Amino acid sequence: MNQTTPKFRRLAGACLLAALCGTASMPATVSAQDIEPALTAEEISMVQWLAAEEAAMLSLMERLSNLNSGSLNKSGIDAMADIFGSELRALGFATSRLPGDVIEMPSCPGSEYTVDLADHLLAVHSGTGPRLLLMGHLDTVFPPDSPFQQFSRDGDTMYGPGVSDMKSGLIIMLYALKALAASGYLDDKAITVLLNSDEEMGSLSSRKYLEAQAAEHDFGLVYESSGNNSMVRQRKGLGQARFVVHGKAAHAGGAHEQGRSAIKELAYKVVEIEKLTDYESGVTVNVGVISGGEARNTIAPCAEALVDLRYPEPQQGLDAVAAFESIFDSVYSYAVNSGELSTESWTNLHRPPKIPTPESDALLEKTIAVGRLLGQELGVTDSGGGTDGSLTQAAGLPTLDSLGAAGTGAHSDREQARISSLVERAQLSAVLIARLAAQAEN
């Protein structure tokens, strides 16, 4: 960690949430004004400017939601990056692209699994004082052939890919910066924006960039959804595995005993992997995709599966990987293994747990206090879902990761968000950024 940065990481003020800070003797109710001064005239002007921008924000939301940017749709993600690159350059940011990667994983013949990831967008605004890293992802989980492709609205609710996760968050980030620029707050502030292409894939390519930027900044802000108006304090770690069982093909009727079924062996391995779920410890494992075989009447020569892992503590992730490897190295389906069954595997702990620190709790409390000044009552929650905030927090950067729209139903055709939260969260973010960027050295 850059040793010049921690001087800006001490946020002054009383602890708003006694349960977070371990100060049980603190009064149950603390007004926002007790830890955050009232809005200034300049901040009120920003808030009013944003109040008039809902139509523009919603128009951009519809445009982006209708633009497919599934994680493997490079042209769609590039188009997203072009839009935000142009907008950020207009605000005085210098932009560049960070190369994506091609990641090859084991697979059965004929089902080659190669992940070709689009480039990432980096935008830098030079300035002095505390350095802020703003993060978001350009991709969604919906491929171009998904039936869920179109934006729609009903009253104050909008539906469509990314309206919650997290194209709305990108719009909130952008309009907060526009408000700061309109007020003159942005002129000499050190703010970096990193928009990656592969968050929904586990940030397999962008992780190195996120961790490098974390070392150079003082505060991290991620624009994932705020769900039911709540800020996420901590998150589980995430891992993934892909394994391929190779067997021996044979005629299912005339030579059944000569075959070694990869599907049969995979089924045994799936059961062993699923046994690793332990609700008491918080570890969950899910075999989410399986495939294999060639024909009904052929002993399957190959089968493959994708595995999802969630874990609260770092050691639990390491232990799970060790358990995976033991399962992959074992043969369960035949009493004697003559070498005709083997398993290839790829594992990756792509998200460490997001473990709260005094600095991140102070950032969370400041955000809630600013929200109260704006009439926004925000709760606090934990989550089993991962974000890039887990990476930057683990790298030592105090990170808040739920500044996006109030939305639900992510990763499904029920994805929706509250339209009025676009302006609300942009107002919250604009004031928060202004105050963080102006924070004096302690």
C-alpha positions, 0 to 999 in steps of 0.5 A: 500500500502506498504509504502516502495515502493513509493520512486522508483515510481518517474520517472525523466524526461521531459513530452513527451506527453503534453496532458497527463501531462497538460503542454500545453506550452511544445514544440510539439516535444521532442526527446527521448534523452531529457528524456532518455539517448542513448543506452549503449553498454550493451543495444545495445548488448541485442538488437542485441542478440534479433534480432537473436532470431526471429526464436526461438520466432516464433517456440515457438509461433507456439507451444503455439498457437497450444496448446489449453488453453481455460479458462476452459481447465485446462490441456491445461493451466497446460501445458502452465504453465509447459512450462513457469515454466521450462523456468523461472527456467532456468533463476534463478526464483523460481516458485510455483503454486497459487491455482485456485478456483471453482466458482458456479453461479446460473443456470437452472436445467440441465445447471449447471454453475460451473467455475473450474479454473486452478492454476496460476504460480508465479515466483520470482527472488530475488534481490535489488532495484526497484521491478518489477511485470511482468504479463500475462495470460495463457488462451484464449477465445477459448475452445477445440471444437472451430474451430479456433485452428491452427497457420499459417503465411503469410509473416510477419503476423501470425494467430492463437489463442493467437498470439495477446491475448496474448501468443505472449506477454508471449513470448516477456516477456520471451525473454526480460528476456532471453536477460537480463540474457544473458547480466548479467542485471538479476543477482541481480534484483528483478523481479516477474512474475505472469501468471494467468489462468483466465484473460479471465474469469475476473480474478475471482480467481487470483485477490487476488494474483494480488492485493497482489503482487501489494502492494509489487512492484514498477512498473507493466508491462502487456504484452497485445497486443500493437494493432496498435503500441499503448500504452493504457493509460486508460481503462474502468472498467468491470463487469459481471452478470448472472441471472436466472429467475424461472417460472412455466411450463404448457402445451402451448395449454391446460393450457397456462394461468396456466403457468408463462413463464421464457423466457417472463420475461427474455425478459422484463428484457433484454430490461430493462438491455439494456436500461442502455447503455448510450454512452454519459456517456460511460456506455455500457451493453450487454446481450451476452448469453441467454438460457432457456425453455424445449420444443416448447409446454411447458411454459418455467419454467427457463431461464438464461442470461449473461451480460457484463458491461463497465464503465469509472468511479467507481461510474458508476459500483456501480450504474449499479449493483444497477440498475441490482438488481432492475431489477432482483427484479421486475416482468415485464411480469405479472400484478400480481406476485403470487410468481410463478416468481423469479430471482436468480443473481450473479454480479461481478465488476471484473475490476475497471477502469484504471485511469491514475496517474502522476506515470503511465503517467511517466512510459508510457512516459518513455516507448515511449521514449525508443521505440524511441531510438529503432526506434519504434514510439508508439502511445497512446490510450484508451480502453474499454477492460480490463486487469489485469493492471486495478487491479494493477493500482487500487491497487496503482501500476503504471502499463503499460499494452500493451507491447505485440505484434502488433496485431488485431482481438482478441477473433475472428477467425481473430486474427492476429499479426505482426511477426516482432513485437515479436523482436521489443517489446522484445527489448523495454521490455528488455531495459525498464526493465533494466532501471527501475530495475537500477533506483536509489532512489530519 
